[in-house]
Amino acid sequence: MEIKQIHHVAYRCNDAKETVEFYAKNLNMDFLLAISEDRVPSTKEPDPYMHLFLDAGMGNILAFFEVPNSPPMGKDPNTPDWVQHIAFRVEDEAALMEAKTQLEVNGIEVVGPTDHGIIKSIYFFDPNGHRLELTTITATQEMLQELHDIAPAMLEEWSKTKKVVTHASWLHEKEFKE
């Protein structure tokens, strides 16, 4: 099997129209299409839904489902808010800072920029409570190659000890000094 790309990633939303408007206004995503049925095509179970598709750039699609007959959306109470998120890449640091300014003008609370050594990122939430990240790559090819090379050893050590593996701690040295 050879995966060509992620076709789409789908999340649940509270309100389809509000979600489309948020992503169009704040992330400049085009609303590509909507699908709505009374039954789920794969399982055939009755469950009316609205399925939205947004253009996340370069052939990437972000999708949402509004499922009004299901219990209200919630978060996994055992997973910290910062863990599950969607990250979108922007062109450069100037674009990242411009996006931060625009989000704040739109009344959205933004965390960052955070320097991850190989990327710089800002973080905020959509109206459904999904954490979003805008990021730009700052790494050199050498840095990325080093991380690639040490990844198997890091995973093996973590799998045995479940303790922090410091092989790549240089990534956040600057961030933690501030």
Buried (B, 14 or more C-beta within 10 A) or exposed (E): EEEEEEEBEEBBBBBBEBBBEBBBEBBEBEBBEEEEEEEBEEEEEEBEBBBBBBBBBEEBBBBBBBBEEEEEBEEEEEEEEEEEBEEBBBEEEEEBBEBBEBBEEEEBEBBBBBBBBBBBBBBBBBBBEBBBBBBBBBBEEEBEEBBEEEEEEBEEBEEEEEEEBEBBEEBEEEBEEE
